[in-house]
Protein backbone atom coordinates (compact mmCIF):
# COMPACT_ATOMS: atom_id res chain seq x y z
CA UNK A 1 0.00 0.00 0.00
CA UNK A 2 1.36 3.41 -0.98
CA UNK A 3 2.25 5.81 1.85
CA UNK A 4 2.25 9.61 1.54
CA UNK A 5 4.73 11.62 3.65
CA UNK A 6 3.05 14.58 5.39
CA UNK A 7 4.04 17.28 7.86
CA UNK A 8 2.02 19.35 10.32
CA UNK A 9 1.03 22.58 8.56
CA UNK A 10 -1.03 24.19 11.29
CA UNK A 11 -3.24 23.91 14.32
CA UNK A 12 -6.38 25.92 15.06
CA UNK A 13 -9.35 25.95 17.43
CA UNK A 14 -12.42 24.12 16.10
CA UNK A 15 -15.35 26.45 15.48
CA UNK A 16 -17.93 23.65 15.58
CA UNK A 17 -16.67 21.20 18.21
CA UNK A 18 -16.28 22.69 21.66
CA UNK A 19 -12.85 22.01 23.17
CA UNK A 20 -11.48 20.43 19.98
CA UNK A 21 -8.76 21.54 17.58
CA UNK A 22 -8.01 20.92 13.91
CA UNK A 23 -4.51 19.76 12.97
CA UNK A 24 -3.80 20.20 9.27
CA UNK A 25 -1.36 17.79 7.69
CA UNK A 26 0.17 18.77 4.34
CA UNK A 27 1.62 16.45 1.72
CA UNK A 28 5.34 17.20 1.43
CA UNK A 29 5.69 16.14 -2.23
CA UNK A 30 3.39 15.59 -5.18
CA UNK A 31 -0.11 17.05 -5.24
CA UNK A 32 0.31 19.13 -2.06
CA UNK A 33 -2.98 17.86 -0.62
CA UNK A 34 -4.03 18.79 2.91
CA UNK A 35 -5.65 16.57 5.53
CA UNK A 36 -7.53 18.23 8.43
CA UNK A 37 -7.87 16.06 11.55
CA UNK A 38 -9.79 16.92 14.73
CA UNK A 39 -7.97 16.26 18.03
CA UNK A 40 -8.80 16.97 21.67
CA UNK A 41 -7.42 19.92 23.66
CA UNK A 42 -4.75 17.89 25.50
CA UNK A 43 -3.27 16.50 22.29
CA UNK A 44 -3.44 19.92 20.63
CA UNK A 45 -1.58 21.45 23.58
CA UNK A 46 1.13 18.77 23.42
CA UNK A 47 1.54 19.31 19.65
CA UNK A 48 1.67 23.10 20.00
CA UNK A 49 4.25 22.98 22.81
CA UNK A 50 6.56 20.71 20.82
CA UNK A 51 6.14 22.67 17.58
CA UNK A 52 7.00 25.90 19.40
CA UNK A 53 9.88 24.31 21.33
CA UNK A 54 8.36 25.21 24.71
CA UNK A 55 9.47 23.08 27.66
CA UNK A 56 7.11 22.51 30.57
CA UNK A 57 8.25 22.59 34.19
CA UNK A 58 7.12 19.01 34.75
CA UNK A 59 6.93 16.17 32.22
CA UNK A 60 3.59 15.72 30.48
CA UNK A 61 2.16 12.27 29.71
CA UNK A 62 3.74 12.16 26.24
CA UNK A 63 7.12 13.12 27.76
CA UNK A 64 6.78 10.25 30.23
CA UNK A 65 6.02 7.88 27.36
CA UNK A 66 9.11 9.06 25.45
CA UNK A 67 11.27 8.52 28.56
CA UNK A 68 9.90 5.00 28.85
CA UNK A 69 10.62 4.23 25.17
CA UNK A 70 14.14 5.72 25.46
CA UNK A 71 14.82 3.61 28.58
CA UNK A 72 14.21 0.47 26.51
CA UNK A 73 16.49 1.70 23.70
CA UNK A 74 13.67 1.88 21.18
CA UNK A 75 12.81 4.60 18.71
CA UNK A 76 9.60 5.77 17.08
CA UNK A 77 10.44 5.16 13.42
CA UNK A 78 7.19 6.52 11.98
CA UNK A 79 3.55 7.31 12.57
CA UNK A 80 1.22 5.70 10.04
CA UNK A 81 -2.38 6.87 9.50
CA UNK A 82 -3.75 3.84 7.71
CA UNK A 83 -7.55 4.20 7.63
CA UNK A 84 -10.48 6.55 8.03
CA UNK A 85 -14.05 5.41 8.69
CA UNK A 86 -16.85 7.97 9.02
CA UNK A 87 -14.38 10.71 9.94
CA UNK A 88 -12.52 8.59 12.52
CA UNK A 89 -8.82 8.18 11.71
CA UNK A 90 -6.89 5.03 12.62
CA UNK A 91 -3.16 5.20 13.26
CA UNK A 92 -0.22 3.10 14.35
CA UNK A 93 3.10 3.91 15.95
CA UNK A 94 5.95 1.94 14.39
CA UNK A 95 8.79 1.40 16.88
CA UNK A 96 12.18 -0.23 16.35
CA UNK A 97 14.20 -1.74 19.19
CA UNK A 98 17.29 -2.46 17.10
CA UNK A 99 16.02 -5.89 16.10
CA UNK A 100 12.34 -5.70 15.23
CA UNK A 101 9.73 -3.24 14.04
CA UNK A 102 6.80 -3.18 16.45
CA UNK A 103 3.42 -1.66 15.50
CA UNK A 104 1.24 -0.23 18.28
CA UNK A 105 -2.31 0.99 17.61
CA UNK A 106 -3.13 4.41 19.08
CA UNK A 107 -5.49 7.36 18.80
CA UNK A 108 -4.77 9.93 16.10
CA UNK A 109 -4.19 12.69 18.68
CA UNK A 110 -1.60 10.64 20.55
CA UNK A 111 0.04 9.61 17.28
CA UNK A 112 0.48 13.22 16.13
CA UNK A 113 1.63 14.34 19.59
CA UNK A 114 4.26 11.62 19.75
CA UNK A 115 5.39 12.27 16.17
CA UNK A 116 6.18 15.88 17.13
CA UNK A 117 7.88 14.80 20.35
CA UNK A 118 10.04 12.11 18.72
CA UNK A 119 10.43 14.20 15.53
CA UNK A 120 9.33 11.15 13.57
CA UNK A 121 7.95 11.15 10.03
CA UNK A 122 4.17 10.95 9.57
CA UNK A 123 2.79 8.82 6.72
CA UNK A 124 -0.78 8.59 5.47
CA UNK A 125 -2.17 5.76 3.35
CA UNK A 126 -2.85 6.98 -0.20
CA UNK A 127 -6.52 6.01 -0.04
CA UNK A 128 -6.93 8.07 3.17
CA UNK A 129 -5.45 11.12 1.42
CA UNK A 130 -7.68 10.47 -1.59
CA UNK A 131 -10.88 10.07 0.45
CA UNK A 132 -10.34 12.61 3.26
CA UNK A 133 -7.71 14.97 1.86
CA UNK A 134 -8.40 18.37 0.36
CA UNK A 135 -7.39 18.80 -3.29
CA UNK A 136 -7.74 21.99 -5.30
CA UNK A 137 -7.13 20.94 -8.88
CA UNK A 138 -10.05 18.66 -9.81
CA UNK A 139 -12.53 19.89 -12.43
CA UNK A 140 -16.10 18.60 -12.32
CA UNK A 141 -19.51 19.58 -13.67
CA UNK A 142 -22.12 21.55 -11.73
CA UNK A 143 -24.60 19.39 -9.78
CA UNK A 144 -27.44 19.98 -7.32
CA UNK A 145 -26.49 20.03 -3.64
CA UNK A 146 -29.37 21.84 -1.91
CA UNK A 147 -32.97 22.74 -2.60
CA UNK A 148 -34.44 26.12 -1.75
CA UNK A 149 -38.10 27.12 -2.39
CA UNK A 150 -38.74 24.56 -5.16
CA UNK A 151 -35.60 25.78 -6.93
CA UNK A 152 -32.48 23.70 -6.72
CA UNK A 153 -29.41 25.69 -5.85
CA UNK A 154 -26.49 24.74 -8.08
CA UNK A 155 -22.96 25.05 -6.84
CA UNK A 156 -19.97 23.85 -8.78
CA UNK A 157 -16.98 22.09 -7.33
CA UNK A 158 -14.96 25.05 -8.56
CA UNK A 159 -17.04 27.43 -6.39
CA UNK A 160 -16.71 25.11 -3.40
CA UNK A 161 -12.96 24.89 -3.95
CA UNK A 162 -12.76 28.70 -3.99
CA UNK A 163 -14.59 28.71 -0.66
CA UNK A 164 -12.24 25.96 0.54
CA UNK A 165 -9.17 28.02 -0.41
CA UNK A 166 -10.61 31.00 1.46
CA UNK A 167 -11.27 28.86 4.56
CA UNK A 168 -7.72 27.51 4.44
CA UNK A 169 -6.20 30.97 4.06
CA UNK A 170 -8.32 32.14 7.02
CA UNK A 171 -7.08 29.07 8.92
CA UNK A 172 -10.69 27.96 9.44
CA UNK A 173 -9.88 24.26 9.14
CA UNK A 174 -13.22 23.04 10.45
CA UNK A 175 -15.10 24.77 7.63
CA UNK A 176 -12.42 23.54 5.21
CA UNK A 177 -13.05 19.95 6.32
CA UNK A 178 -16.80 20.36 5.80
CA UNK A 179 -16.24 21.81 2.33
CA UNK A 180 -13.84 18.99 1.50
CA UNK A 181 -16.49 16.44 2.48
CA UNK A 182 -19.11 18.18 0.34
CA UNK A 183 -16.74 18.25 -2.65
CA UNK A 184 -15.97 14.54 -2.21
CA UNK A 185 -19.71 13.69 -2.07
CA UNK A 186 -20.27 15.66 -5.29
CA UNK A 187 -17.45 13.82 -7.02
CA UNK A 188 -18.80 10.44 -5.88
CA UNK A 189 -22.29 11.36 -7.16
CA UNK A 190 -20.86 12.21 -10.58
CA UNK A 191 -18.92 8.91 -10.73
CA UNK A 192 -22.14 6.93 -10.17
N, C-alpha and C positions, 0 to 999 in steps of 0.2 A: 504494500500500500504506500502510495506517495505521501511524503511529509513535506509541509511548507514551513520554512523558518520564519518566525515572526518576532517582533520586539514590542515592548510596551510603548505606545505612542502618547497616551494620556490617561488621566483619571479625573472624573468629575462626579459631582453629587447627582443622584437620580432625581428627576423632577416628579416621577410618577410613583416610585416606591420609597416610602418613608424609611429613612435610615440605611438606604442602599446606595451603592456607587457603581458607576459604569467604568470599566477598564477597557480601553480600546487598544487592541493588538493590531499592528500593521505588518503586512508582508514585507520582508526586507528585499526581495528580488522579484522579478516577474511583473505581474499585473498590478502590484501595489494595492491589493485589496485590504480592507479593514474589517476587524471582527470585534464588535462591542459585546462585552460580557458583564453581567451584573454580579457584584460581590457584596458581602455584608460590610458593615462599618469597621469591624476589627481587622479584616483582611485588607481593606482599603488603607487603613492607617498604617499597617505593617508595610505595604507596598510603597506608600508615599514616603515613609521614614527612610526606607532603604534607597529609594530613587534620589532623595535629596541628601543622602549621606548623613542623616541626623542620628546620633547615638542616644539611646535612652539611659537613664541612670541605672536602671535595673533591667536584667534580661527579660524580654517578652517571650511568649510561648514558642514562637518560631526560632528565636535565638537559642532557647533551651534545646530544641530539636536539632539545630545545627551542631551544638556542642556534643550532643549524644552521638550524632553521625560521625563527627570528627574523632571522637574518642574510640570509635571502632574502625578507624582508618578507612572509611568509605567516602565516596564522593557522589554528589547528585550530578549525573552525567547529562540528563535532559529532563524536561517536562514535556509530556506528550498529551495533547488534547485529541482524543481519538473518536469521540462521538458526540452527537447532540440529538436529544429527543425532546420534542415539545419545549424548546428553549432551555433545557437542562443540559449542561455540558459535562462530559465525563473525561476525567484526566488520570494520568498515571505519572508517578515519579519513577525514573529509571536510575537506580543507584549502581555503583560498581565498587566492590570491595578489594579489587586487585586480582580477583580470580573469576568472579561471576558478575553478570548483570542481573539485578534484582528489581522487578517491577512491583510497585506498591500503589494501589488504588487510593485516590484522595479527592477531596472536593476541589472545585476549580479555584476557589479563593485561596485555599492553602497552597495549591500548586503554584499559582502566580506569586504568592508571597514568598514561598521558598525559592522559586526561580530567581527572584530579585536578591534574596539573601545570599544564595550560593553563587550568584552570577552565572547561572546555567542557561543554556539555550532553551527556547520554547519552540516546540513544533506542533503544528496542527495538521490533522489528516486532510488531504485534498478535498474529500467530499464534505467535510465540515466547513471548510472555507467556501466551497461552492454553494452549499445550502444556507449557511448563516452569515457569510461574509457580505460586505457591501462592495459592489463594483459599480463603476461609473460609465463604462464604455459600451454597454449593450444597447442596441437599437431594437425597438419592438413597436408594433402597431398600437393605436389607441383602442382601449377596451373600456366597458362599463365597470365602475367600481362602487358607485353609490346611486341611490335613487332619491330624487327630491321633487315633490309635488308632481307626480306622474311624468316627470321628465328625467331621464337618466343623465347624470352628470358624467362627462367623459374626461378622463385625465390620462395623459400619456405617461409612459415610463420616463420619457425625457423630462416632463414637468416634475414628476416625482423625484427624479435624480437631481434636478436643480434644487428642489427643496431639501433633498438629502445633503447636497454640497453645502447649502446654507447652514443646515443644522450642525454639520461637522465643523464648519469654520467658526460657528458660535459656540463650539464645544458642548452642544446639547446632544449628548450621545444617546440618551433615552429616546428622544424623538427620532434620531437617526436610525436606531434599531427598529422602531415601528415602521418607518418609511422603507427600510430594507426589507422587512417582512412583507409589506404590501407589494413592493416591486417583485419579490420572488413569487408571490401568489399570482400576480398578473402574468408573469412569464410561464408559470406552470399551466395556467388556464389556456394560454395561447398554444402550448405544446400539445394539449389534449385535443 
